[in-house]
């Protein structure tokens, strides 16, 4: 079943286009606009400065008599050296252009800068179009008045076509650079998005396959990146799910077998006992014993499953109190002497020489010891040994159960306390006993260790913090009444 995720791809691409590329394009356009306007201002200022430099010497026109103004102006225009760069116009008091370097006299409408200069009294710059439609820059400077009235004004006009051509070329280059930048951003963005989207598509497809139960599927891991880490994590998840699925199936198979065996025995012996009632009391008694024993076995299995369920949901209750841990272990060991004898296994128990106390739940800790001892006997063959010992070391009660059984393969040591995991599937068991025991020990602030070598045996160690009971503390502080009386009598005798 092919799974399409075009919506996701479109979403990622559109988000990138809206949130990144359009913002970047807008920034480039704004930058280009500001740059072009700045260049225009710079070029026009350069033209203006050059024109002023060309026409800076106006002293002769300002200081001559008005009667000689026309001749002086004519001479000034004829001797002007920069006629090829700008047009020079001399204007008399009446506002008439009396001389122009190009020979063409403009009308008053073509000289708005002159009108403003005459009104304001200072140089006035104007940018516009002349009669020929050409864009020009002009400036009118009123000649200085030395007491007899100003002789008139000087106006220069320069074409902006060269400056605009240069400006256009520069702006065009800037625009091309901006477009090239945006193109590179687009290409790199599309490549980057595809490098993300394609692995995400693959991850999505594989994740859906895994969700549908195909735990053998794997994702091709790309080059080193966060996507590669994600692919590795999903591949690891798939392998773990496959392992968990296999353990679950094995668990169901194992529990089914564990339930079917006693149920078969109960049914068989129940029918046999029923048929033997009144004819063979010995068979009836034996049948009832088997039914009771197998019922007890079923009850233990069901209780183990319930405990596991409580642990998974966090509802396992531990009712703590001060208890003799040596007595708890001894009670658990007593339950297996007969079973070990029947299977020809040597069960040795070395109890702690003095009384040790821990803070814990007697029934739960007994359940831990029963589980460990049961496993030791279950995995030990005929003629083997199971050694159980207990001692205190630096405020910690150590309980060790060592067997000479089949052992655990090295690769399974770290997993034997996992739920559903069974290293040896040939031996009866649900695969959750050690997981339950480990959780109970942890809730008692203890630790459960497993050491094993395949073919040689296994040692399970349970370490629990020891305590001093309150009654013992009181006895150490307050001596017995008999000791108090003896001390008092002794003091009276001394006084006499």
C-alpha positions as a printed NumPy array, in Angstrom:
array([[  0.   ,   0.   ,   0.   ],
       [  1.663,   3.189,  -1.222],
       [  1.376,   6.19 ,   1.054],
       [  1.526,   9.721,  -0.344],
       [  2.521,  12.758,   1.712],
       [  2.344,  15.502,  -0.91 ],
       [  0.553,  17.758,   1.563],
       [  3.571,  17.723,   3.862],
       [  5.959,  18.528,   1.035],
       [  3.78 ,  21.365,  -0.208],
       [  3.493,  22.668,   3.305],
       [  7.254,  22.713,   3.899],
       [  7.95 ,  24.307,   0.504],
       [  5.243,  26.935,   0.894],
       [  6.401,  27.753,   4.41 ],
       [  9.958,  28.205,   3.173],
       [  8.768,  30.32 ,   0.194],
       [  6.59 ,  32.566,   2.355],
       [  8.757,  32.823,   5.446],
       [ 12.237,  32.844,   3.933],
       [ 12.44 ,  33.473,   0.218],
       [  9.825,  36.249,  -0.003],
       [ 11.347,  38.006,   2.991],
       [ 14.777,  37.672,   1.419],
       [ 13.461,  38.943,  -1.939],
       [ 11.778,  41.912,  -0.24 ],
       [ 15.027,  42.701,   1.585],
       [ 16.982,  42.552,  -1.69 ],
       [ 14.447,  44.841,  -3.442],
       [ 14.553,  47.367,  -0.609],
       [ 18.35 ,  47.247,  -0.538],
       [ 18.547,  47.667,  -4.331],
       [ 16.13 ,  50.616,  -4.224],
       [ 18.033,  52.354,  -1.431],
       [ 21.324,  51.688,  -3.203],
       [ 20.078,  53.073,  -6.546],
       [ 18.641,  56.182,  -4.916],
       [ 21.893,  56.684,  -3.046],
       [ 23.852,  56.304,  -6.262],
       [ 21.577,  58.782,  -8.039],
       [ 22.064,  61.326,  -5.261],
       [ 25.805,  60.735,  -5.346],
       [ 26.07 ,  61.095,  -9.136],
       [ 23.881,  64.211,  -9.225],
       [ 25.851,  65.785,  -6.387],
       [ 29.017,  65.038,  -8.305],
       [ 27.601,  66.758, -11.419],
       [ 26.482,  69.714,  -9.317],
       [ 29.883,  70.072,  -7.617],
       [ 31.729,  69.921, -10.945],
       [ 29.425,  72.53 , -12.527],
       [ 29.935,  74.871,  -9.594],
       [ 33.674,  74.407,  -9.857],
       [ 33.566,  75.344, -13.541],
       [ 31.58 ,  78.524, -12.89 ],
       [ 33.014,  79.683,  -9.571],
       [ 34.804,  82.854, -10.808],
       [ 32.022,  85.469, -11.228],
       [ 33.857,  88.445,  -9.72 ],
       [ 34.279,  90.336, -13.003],
       [ 30.559,  90.142, -13.819],
       [ 29.589,  91.28 , -10.327],
       [ 31.995,  94.234, -10.004],
       [ 31.787,  95.831, -13.452],
       [ 29.545,  98.817, -14.196],
       [ 26.154,  97.969, -15.575],
       [ 26.96 ,  99.966, -18.749],
       [ 29.906,  97.629, -19.366],
       [ 28.044,  94.508, -18.195],
       [ 27.069,  93.386, -21.697],
       [ 30.619,  93.6  , -23.053],
       [ 32.062,  91.927, -19.96 ],
       [ 29.452,  89.157, -20.175],
       [ 30.17 ,  88.593, -23.854],
       [ 33.886,  88.36 , -23.128],
       [ 33.23 ,  86.01 , -20.171],
       [ 31.124,  83.66 , -22.284],
       [ 33.548,  83.684, -25.187],
       [ 36.47 ,  82.848, -22.88 ],
       [ 34.547,  80.144, -20.935],
       [ 36.653,  76.963, -21.179],
       [ 34.018,  74.328, -20.334],
       [ 31.448,  74.92 , -23.053],
       [ 31.613,  71.225, -23.973],
       [ 30.606,  70.193, -20.466],
       [ 27.799,  72.602, -19.646],
       [ 25.851,  75.552, -21.047],
       [ 26.465,  79.005, -19.576],
       [ 23.806,  81.735, -19.678],
       [ 24.155,  85.387, -18.638],
       [ 20.927,  87.103, -17.561],
       [ 20.563,  90.892, -17.168],
       [ 18.485,  92.816, -14.607],
       [ 15.332,  92.485, -16.663],
       [ 15.562,  88.688, -16.697],
       [ 16.557,  88.432, -20.352],
       [ 19.238,  85.989, -21.374],
       [ 21.703,  88.254, -23.196],
       [ 24.317,  85.608, -23.869],
       [ 24.26 ,  81.775, -24.008],
       [ 27.258,  79.59 , -24.735],
       [ 25.239,  77.367, -27.077],
       [ 23.567,  80.259, -28.858],
       [ 20.   ,  79.342, -27.814],
       [ 18.153,  81.606, -25.445],
       [ 15.614,  79.833, -23.213],
       [ 12.224,  81.277, -22.368],
       [ 11.188,  82.31 , -18.877],
       [  9.101,  79.139, -18.504],
       [ 12.244,  77.088, -18.98 ],
       [ 13.992,  78.847, -16.094],
       [ 12.038,  78.158, -12.857],
       [ 15.311,  78.229, -10.949],
       [ 15.876,  81.859, -12.033],
       [ 12.565,  82.981, -10.607],
       [ 13.274,  81.252,  -7.271],
       [ 16.789,  82.678,  -7.144],
       [ 15.53 ,  86.204,  -7.677],
       [ 12.965,  85.706,  -4.9  ],
       [ 15.318,  84.031,  -2.404],
       [ 18.502,  85.802,  -3.353],
       [ 20.672,  82.683,  -3.301],
       [ 21.733,  79.958,  -5.721],
       [ 18.794,  77.717,  -6.65 ],
       [ 19.193,  74.285,  -8.255],
       [ 16.594,  72.774, -10.55 ],
       [ 16.302,  69.351, -12.173],
       [ 13.864,  68.929, -15.011],
       [ 13.538,  68.718, -18.77 ],
       [ 14.45 ,  71.375, -21.3  ],
       [ 12.499,  72.3  , -24.442],
       [ 14.039,  69.339, -26.279],
       [ 12.791,  66.936, -23.621],
       [ 16.252,  66.208, -22.294],
       [ 16.742,  65.815, -18.55 ],
       [ 19.005,  68.574, -17.26 ],
       [ 20.275,  70.154, -14.069],
       [ 20.379,  73.951, -13.843],
       [ 21.352,  76.468, -11.203],
       [ 20.975,  80.233, -11.116],
       [ 23.32 ,  82.434,  -9.058],
       [ 22.381,  86.086,  -8.534],
       [ 25.392,  88.388,  -8.974],
       [ 26.434,  90.188,  -5.822],
       [ 24.986,  93.665,  -5.289],
       [ 27.75 ,  96.137,  -4.36 ],
       [ 25.424,  99.119,  -3.771],
       [ 24.17 , 100.002,  -7.256],
       [ 21.942,  96.968,  -7.672],
       [ 22.838,  93.58 ,  -9.027],
       [ 23.978,  93.402, -12.614],
       [ 21.87 ,  90.265, -13.142],
       [ 22.51 ,  86.555, -12.763],
       [ 24.541,  83.68 , -14.128],
       [ 22.837,  80.381, -14.965],
       [ 24.428,  77.12 , -15.937],
       [ 22.687,  74.105, -17.445],
       [ 24.181,  70.62 , -17.704],
       [ 22.745,  67.495, -19.279],
       [ 22.102,  64.568, -16.94 ],
       [ 22.135,  62.007, -19.73 ],
       [ 25.744,  60.82 , -19.063],
       [ 25.071,  60.607, -15.321],
       [ 21.787,  58.782, -15.889],
       [ 23.444,  56.367, -18.321],
       [ 26.151,  55.577, -15.791],
       [ 23.553,  55.335, -13.04 ],
       [ 21.405,  53.008, -15.151],
       [ 24.369,  50.747, -15.881],
       [ 25.391,  50.63 , -12.228],
       [ 21.825,  49.931, -11.075],
       [ 21.466,  47.261, -13.736],
       [ 24.611,  45.556, -12.465],
       [ 23.284,  45.772,  -8.901],
       [ 19.944,  44.316,  -9.997],
       [ 21.695,  41.463, -11.809],
       [ 23.764,  40.765,  -8.706],
       [ 20.581,  40.775,  -6.612],
       [ 18.817,  38.452,  -9.045],
       [ 21.833,  36.131,  -9.082],
       [ 21.822,  36.126,  -5.3  ],
       [ 18.105,  35.326,  -5.187],
       [ 18.571,  32.623,  -7.802],
       [ 21.339,  31.017,  -5.78 ],
       [ 19.16 ,  31.267,  -2.679],
       [ 16.293,  29.647,  -4.571],
       [ 18.455,  26.814,  -5.89 ],
       [ 20.109,  26.176,  -2.542],
       [ 16.732,  26.447,  -0.785],
       [ 15.078,  23.983,  -3.144],
       [ 18.02 ,  21.602,  -2.761],
       [ 17.922,  21.983,   1.014],
       [ 14.158,  21.432,   1.153],
       [ 14.422,  18.374,  -1.045],
       [ 17.235,  17.048,   1.122],
       [ 14.812,  17.317,   4.061],
       [ 11.516,  16.478,   2.401],
       [ 12.675,  13.302,   0.668],
       [ 14.082,  11.716,   3.853],
       [ 10.975,  12.881,   5.738],
       [  8.804,  11.23 ,   3.085],
       [ 10.814,   8.058,   3.478],
       [ 10.653,   8.271,   7.26 ],
       [  6.876,   8.807,   7.098],
       [  6.358,   5.825,   4.805],
       [  8.557,   3.567,   6.915],
       [  6.964,   4.78 ,  10.145],
       [  3.515,   3.932,   8.784],
       [  4.728,   0.489,   7.745],
       [  6.143,  -0.035,  11.229],
       [  2.855,   1.158,  12.74 ],
       [  1.071,  -1.45 ,  10.597],
       [  3.271,  -4.222,  12.031],
       [  6.071,  -4.49 ,   9.443],
       [  9.004,  -4.422,  11.871],
       [ 11.511,  -5.722,   9.295],
       [ 11.43 ,  -2.514,   7.267],
       [ 14.441,  -0.201,   7.537],
       [ 15.168,   3.328,   6.373],
       [ 18.203,   4.041,   4.193],
       [ 20.272,   6.386,   6.38 ],
       [ 21.511,   9.517,   4.526],
       [ 24.803,  11.284,   5.198],
       [ 25.62 ,  12.583,   8.652],
       [ 22.913,  15.028,   9.748],
       [ 20.012,  15.379,  12.147],
       [ 17.899,  13.471,   9.589],
       [ 20.422,  10.631,   9.758],
       [ 20.072,  10.569,  13.543],
       [ 16.291,  10.445,  13.148],
       [ 16.576,   7.559,  10.665],
       [ 18.917,   5.709,  13.018],
       [ 16.476,   6.23 ,  15.875],
       [ 13.539,   4.922,  13.838],
       [ 15.551,   1.915,  12.655],
       [ 16.506,   1.224,  16.264],
       [ 12.864,   1.626,  17.293],
       [ 11.824,  -0.863,  14.599],
       [ 14.363,  -3.431,  15.801],
       [ 13.278,  -2.911,  19.418],
       [  9.614,  -3.241,  18.452],
       [ 10.416,  -6.406,  16.531],
       [ 12.24 ,  -7.769,  19.552],
       [  9.382,  -6.743,  21.859],
       [  6.859,  -8.303,  19.487],
       [  8.848, -11.529,  19.438],
       [  9.128, -11.525,  23.233],
       [  5.416, -10.846,  23.527],
       [  4.618, -13.771,  21.247],
       [  7.022, -16.003,  23.164],
       [  5.453, -14.819,  26.409],
       [  1.938, -15.605,  25.197],
       [  3.116, -19.013,  24.007],
       [  4.932, -19.657,  27.274],
       [  2.031, -18.514,  29.465],
       [ -0.388, -20.536,  27.369],
       [  1.775, -23.589,  27.952],
       [  2.133, -22.769,  31.643],
       [ -1.635, -22.532,  31.962],
       [ -2.441, -25.538,  29.79 ],
       [ -0.153, -27.979,  31.631],
       [ -1.71 , -27.617,  35.122],
       [ -5.191, -27.344,  33.651],
       [ -4.648, -30.63 ,  31.819],
       [ -3.394, -32.25 ,  35.021],
       [ -6.31 , -30.853,  37.01 ],
       [ -8.847, -32.069,  34.484],
       [ -7.255, -35.496,  34.078],
       [ -6.816, -36.212,  37.759],
       [-10.187, -34.691,  38.563],
       [-11.905, -37.122,  36.185],
       [ -9.8  , -40.009,  37.518],
       [-10.642, -39.134,  41.132],
       [-14.322, -38.8  ,  40.259],
       [-14.354, -42.253,  38.67 ],
       [-12.497, -43.715,  41.661],
       [-14.803, -42.378,  44.367],
       [-15.973, -45.3  ,  46.482],
       [-13.668, -47.795,  44.765],
       [-10.102, -46.593,  45.314],
       [ -9.616, -44.015,  48.062],
       [ -5.851, -43.885,  47.429],
       [ -6.369, -42.745,  43.818],
       [ -8.92 , -40.178,  44.954],
       [ -6.48 , -38.791,  47.549],
       [ -3.637, -38.643,  45.033],
       [ -5.861, -36.989,  42.468],
       [ -7.005, -34.364,  44.939],
       [ -3.384, -33.693,  45.962],
       [ -2.457, -33.126,  42.309],
       [ -5.468, -30.856,  41.766],
       [ -4.563, -28.784,  44.827],
       [ -0.885, -28.569,  43.862],
       [ -1.61 , -27.556,  40.279],
       [ -4.235, -25.077,  41.478],
       [ -1.597, -23.542,  43.714],
       [  0.75 , -23.364,  40.738],
       [ -1.929, -21.654,  38.642],
       [ -2.653, -19.236,  41.457],
       [  1.046, -18.316,  41.664],
       [  1.24 , -17.725,  37.903],
       [ -1.867, -15.542,  37.932],
       [ -0.544, -13.585,  40.91 ],
       [  2.759, -13.066,  39.077],
       [  0.892, -11.712,  36.056],
       [ -1.155,  -9.417,  38.287],
       [  2.008,  -8.129,  39.969],
       [  3.531,  -7.42 ,  36.582],
       [  0.395,  -5.527,  35.566],
       [  0.535,  -3.519,  38.796],
       [  4.197,  -2.643,  38.157],
       [  3.433,  -1.518,  34.612],
       [  0.627,   0.738,  35.831],
       [  2.488,   1.929,  38.93 ],
       [ -0.017,   0.347,  41.33 ],
       [  2.276,  -2.171,  43.058],
       [  1.834,  -1.611,  46.798],
       [  4.678,  -2.103,  49.264],
       [  3.688,  -2.192,  52.937],
       [  6.961,  -1.586,  54.75 ],
       [  7.873,  -2.367,  58.305],
       [ 10.774,  -3.689,  60.333],
       [ 11.294,  -7.404,  59.565],
       [ 13.769, -10.176,  60.244],
       [ 15.191, -10.723,  56.766],
       [ 16.959, -13.926,  57.817],
       [ 13.631, -15.466,  58.878],
       [ 12.054, -14.369,  55.579],
       [ 14.807, -16.064,  53.579],
       [ 14.656, -19.18 ,  55.748],
       [ 10.905, -19.497,  55.133],
       [ 11.493, -19.287,  51.386],
       [ 14.281, -21.891,  51.471],
       [ 12.132, -24.331,  53.497],
       [  9.656, -24.443,  50.628],
       [ 12.259, -25.956,  48.26 ],
       [ 14.057, -28.62 ,  50.303],
       [ 11.625, -31.312,  49.232],
       [ 11.591, -30.221,  45.574],
       [ 15.41 , -30.142,  45.467],
       [ 15.511, -33.63 ,  47.021],
       [ 13.046, -34.982,  44.438],
       [ 15.178, -33.592,  41.575],
       [ 18.392, -34.882,  43.22 ],
       [ 19.82 , -31.408,  43.673],
       [ 21.959, -30.575,  46.681],
       [ 20.401, -27.498,  48.333],
       [ 22.751, -25.84 ,  50.875],
       [ 21.695, -22.951,  53.079],
       [ 24.09 , -20.827,  55.13 ],
       [ 21.954, -18.421,  57.186],
       [ 23.293, -15.294,  58.822],
       [ 24.582, -16.083,  62.357],
       [ 22.819, -13.116,  63.973],
       [ 19.467, -11.44 ,  63.45 ],
       [ 19.352,  -8.832,  60.681],
       [ 16.555,  -6.389,  60.103],
       [ 15.493,  -4.426,  57.019],
       [ 12.674,  -2.001,  56.315],
       [ 10.408,  -3.731,  53.85 ],
       [  7.382,  -5.816,  52.918],
       [  7.755,  -9.389,  54.22 ],
       [  5.533, -11.003,  51.58 ],
       [  7.102,  -9.114,  48.673],
       [ 10.676,  -9.885,  49.707],
       [  9.726, -13.516,  50.279],
       [  8.296, -13.477,  46.754],
       [ 11.693, -12.236,  45.474],
       [ 13.596, -15.016,  47.252],
       [ 11.117, -17.656,  46.078],
       [ 11.497, -16.498,  42.488],
       [ 15.3  , -16.588,  42.619],
       [ 15.482, -19.988,  44.354],
       [ 12.865, -21.429,  42.017],
       [ 14.899, -20.28 ,  38.992],
       [ 18.087, -21.755,  40.477],
       [ 16.493, -25.185,  40.949],
       [ 14.624, -24.987,  37.646],
       [ 17.806, -24.377,  35.623],
       [ 19.998, -26.825,  37.558],
       [ 20.229, -30.376,  36.279],
       [ 20.167, -33.577,  38.342],
       [ 23.212, -33.888,  40.589],
       [ 23.845, -30.13 ,  40.651],
       [ 24.201, -27.782,  43.594],
       [ 22.274, -24.738,  44.779],
       [ 23.986, -22.694,  47.511],
       [ 22.121, -19.982,  49.415],
       [ 23.944, -17.644,  51.807],
       [ 23.237, -14.418,  53.657],
       [ 25.497, -11.975,  55.485],
       [ 25.87 ,  -8.308,  56.378],
       [ 28.538,  -6.035,  54.943],
       [ 28.864,  -2.298,  55.711],
       [ 25.21 ,  -1.812,  56.598],
       [ 23.934,  -3.866,  53.678],
       [ 22.297,  -7.297,  53.863],
       [ 23.688,  -9.474,  51.059],
       [ 21.75 , -12.554,  49.904],
       [ 23.369, -14.805,  47.301],
       [ 21.817, -17.738,  45.435],
       [ 24.399, -19.692,  43.435],
       [ 23.65 , -22.686,  41.203],
       [ 25.631, -24.985,  38.932],
       [ 22.983, -24.902,  36.22 ],
       [ 23.039, -24.187,  32.508],
       [ 24.044, -20.55 ,  32.961],
       [ 23.135, -17.567,  30.816],
       [ 24.821, -16.624,  27.509],
       [ 26.943, -13.473,  27.761],
       [ 24.801, -11.617,  25.22 ],
       [ 21.669, -12.198,  27.325],
       [ 23.007, -11.171,  30.753],
       [ 21.892,  -7.558,  30.391],
       [ 18.401,  -8.555,  29.217],
       [ 17.333, -11.294,  31.621],
       [ 15.582,  -8.737,  33.845],
       [ 13.575,  -7.351,  30.937],
       [  9.881,  -8.137,  30.73 ],
       [  8.937, -11.169,  28.613],
       [ 12.6  , -12.053,  27.971],
       [ 13.624, -15.709,  28.371],
       [ 17.186, -16.734,  27.642],
       [ 16.342, -20.456,  27.777],
       [ 13.008, -21.16 ,  26.132],
       [ 13.162, -24.896,  26.855],
       [ 12.508, -24.422,  30.566],
       [  9.071, -23.564,  31.931],
       [  8.38 , -20.018,  33.071],
       [  6.595, -16.838,  32.016],
       [  9.665, -14.662,  31.574],
       [  8.446, -11.931,  33.934],
       [  9.504, -13.337,  37.311],
       [ 12.898, -11.59 ,  37.394],
       [ 11.375,  -8.354,  36.08 ],
       [  8.904,  -8.381,  38.993],
       [ 11.623,  -9.329,  41.501],
       [ 13.942,  -6.573,  40.271],
       [ 11.181,  -3.969,  40.595],
       [ 10.324,  -5.102,  44.131],
       [ 13.987,  -4.884,  45.172],
       [ 14.278,  -1.395,  43.662],
       [ 11.236,  -0.247,  45.645],
       [ 13.065,  -1.41 ,  48.774],
       [ 16.049,   0.824,  47.813],
       [ 18.04 ,  -2.296,  46.998],
       [ 19.817,  -3.815,  44.021],
       [ 19.593,  -7.163,  42.245],
       [ 22.742,  -8.402,  40.433],
       [ 23.129, -11.371,  38.122],
       [ 26.461, -13.014,  37.308],
       [ 26.566, -16.041,  35.058],
       [ 28.713, -18.114,  32.744],
       [ 27.115, -20.354,  30.196],
       [ 27.511, -24.027,  31.089],
       [ 28.875, -23.315,  34.59 ],
       [ 26.077, -21.661,  36.568],
       [ 24.574, -18.434,  37.813],
       [ 24.82 , -16.279,  40.938],
       [ 21.999, -13.905,  41.841],
       [ 22.756, -11.289,  44.504],
       [ 20.169,  -9.212,  46.358],
       [ 21.467,  -6.252,  48.394],
       [ 19.154,  -4.482,  50.861],
       [ 19.998,  -1.711,  53.36 ],
       [ 19.863,  -2.998,  56.953],
       [ 18.325,  -1.124,  59.871],
       [ 18.451,  -1.2  ,  63.668],
       [ 14.972,  -1.837,  65.173],
       [ 13.618,   0.838,  67.512],
       [ 13.279,  -1.59 ,  70.416],
       [ 17.009,  -2.385,  70.273],
       [ 17.858,   1.311,  70.315],
       [ 15.672,   1.765,  73.417],
       [ 17.298,  -1.219,  75.144],
       [ 20.773,   0.258,  74.563],
       [ 19.763,   3.581,  76.089],
       [ 17.672,   2.201,  79.028],
       [ 19.3  ,  -0.816,  80.741],
       [ 17.063,  -3.638,  82.112],
       [ 15.423,  -3.134,  85.543],
       [ 17.492,  -5.951,  87.11 ],
       [ 20.725,  -4.14 ,  86.238],
       [ 19.375,  -0.931,  87.779],
       [ 18.512,  -2.764,  91.054],
       [ 21.925,  -4.438,  91.261],
       [ 23.65 ,  -1.086,  90.753],
       [ 21.517,   0.535,  93.452],
       [ 22.257,  -2.271,  95.966],
       [ 25.968,  -1.958,  95.339],
       [ 25.914,   1.775,  96.013],
       [ 23.999,   1.246,  99.292],
       [ 26.556,  -1.34 , 100.468],
       [ 29.401,   1.106,  99.775],
       [ 27.638,   3.782, 101.822],
       [ 27.36 ,   1.468, 104.809]])
